[in-house]
C-alpha cells in the first residue's frame, strides 16, 4: 500500500513538471518572441549534406562540416541529430515520390 501511494505521488509530480514545462515554452514563444527549437535547415544545407553522405563521410563529420546560414543559430554547426533528421526526411520524401510515380 505504501508503494501504491508513492507511485501515485510520483505520477502527479511528473504531470506537474510536464505542465510547468509546457507553460514555460508557451510564455517564452508568444510574448517575448523567442523561438524554441532546432536549427533552420534549407536546401543548400541539405544539398551539402547529401553530397558529403555520397562521399561516405560519417554523420559526425557531416555535422562538423556544415554551417547554419540563417536564424538564431547562424554560423554554428548543426547537431548530428539534426543532420540525421534532415537526411531521413529527404529519403522518406523521395521514397514516397518514387513509389507514387511507379505504375502498378
C-alpha positions as CSV (number, residue, x, y, z in Angstrom):
1,X,0.0,0.0,0.0
2,X,2.9,2.4,0.7
3,X,4.3,1.7,-2.7
4,X,1.0,2.5,-4.3
5,X,0.8,5.8,-2.6
6,X,4.4,6.7,-3.5
7,X,3.8,5.7,-7.1
8,X,0.7,7.9,-7.3
9,X,2.6,10.9,-5.9
10,X,5.4,10.3,-8.4
11,X,2.9,10.3,-11.2
12,X,1.3,13.5,-10.0
13,X,4.8,15.2,-9.7
14,X,5.7,14.0,-13.3
15,X,2.4,15.6,-14.6
16,X,3.1,18.8,-12.7
17,X,6.6,19.1,-14.1
18,X,5.3,18.4,-17.7
19,X,2.6,21.1,-17.3
20,X,5.1,23.7,-16.0
21,X,7.5,22.9,-18.9
22,X,4.8,23.4,-21.5
23,X,3.7,26.7,-19.8
24,X,7.4,27.9,-19.9
25,X,7.6,27.1,-23.6
26,X,4.4,29.0,-24.3
27,X,5.4,32.0,-22.3
28,X,8.8,32.1,-24.0
29,X,7.5,31.8,-27.5
30,X,4.5,34.1,-27.6
31,X,5.1,37.4,-25.8
32,X,8.9,37.5,-25.9
33,X,9.3,36.4,-29.4
34,X,11.8,33.7,-28.6
35,X,12.0,30.6,-30.6
36,X,12.4,27.2,-29.0
37,X,13.5,24.6,-31.4
38,X,16.1,23.3,-33.7
39,X,18.3,24.7,-36.4
40,X,16.9,26.2,-39.6
41,X,17.7,23.9,-42.4
42,X,17.5,25.0,-46.0
43,X,18.1,23.5,-49.5
44,X,21.7,24.4,-49.6
45,X,22.4,22.7,-46.3
46,X,20.5,19.6,-47.4
47,X,22.4,19.6,-50.7
48,X,25.8,19.8,-49.0
49,X,24.8,17.0,-46.5
50,X,23.7,14.8,-49.4
51,X,27.0,15.4,-51.2
52,X,29.0,14.6,-48.1
53,X,27.0,11.5,-47.4
54,X,27.7,10.4,-51.0
55,X,31.4,10.7,-50.2
56,X,30.9,8.2,-47.3
57,X,31.5,10.8,-44.5
58,X,30.2,9.8,-41.1
59,X,27.3,11.6,-39.6
60,X,29.5,13.4,-37.1
61,X,31.9,14.6,-40.0
62,X,28.9,15.9,-42.0
63,X,27.6,17.8,-39.0
64,X,31.1,19.3,-38.3
65,X,31.4,20.5,-41.9
66,X,28.0,22.1,-42.2
67,X,27.4,25.7,-41.1
68,X,23.9,27.1,-40.5
69,X,23.4,30.1,-42.7
70,X,20.4,31.8,-41.1
71,X,18.3,32.0,-38.0
72,X,19.3,32.2,-34.3
73,X,22.0,29.6,-34.8
74,X,23.6,31.3,-37.7
75,X,27.3,30.4,-38.0
76,X,27.1,27.4,-35.8
77,X,27.2,23.7,-36.8
78,X,24.0,21.6,-36.7
79,X,23.9,18.7,-34.3
80,X,24.3,15.2,-35.8
81,X,20.7,14.5,-34.8
82,X,19.6,17.5,-36.9
83,X,21.6,16.2,-39.9
84,X,20.2,12.7,-39.4
85,X,16.6,14.0,-39.2
86,X,17.2,16.2,-42.3
87,X,18.6,13.3,-44.4
88,X,15.9,10.9,-43.1
89,X,13.1,13.3,-44.1
90,X,14.7,13.7,-47.5
91,X,15.0,10.0,-48.1
92,X,11.4,9.4,-46.9
93,X,10.1,12.1,-49.2
94,X,12.0,10.6,-52.2
95,X,10.8,7.1,-51.4
96,X,7.2,8.4,-51.3
97,X,7.6,10.3,-54.5
98,X,9.2,7.3,-56.2
99,X,6.6,4.8,-55.1
100,X,3.8,7.2,-56.1
101,X,5.3,7.6,-59.6
102,X,5.7,3.8,-60.3
103,X,2.7,2.4,-62.1
104,X,1.3,-0.7,-60.8
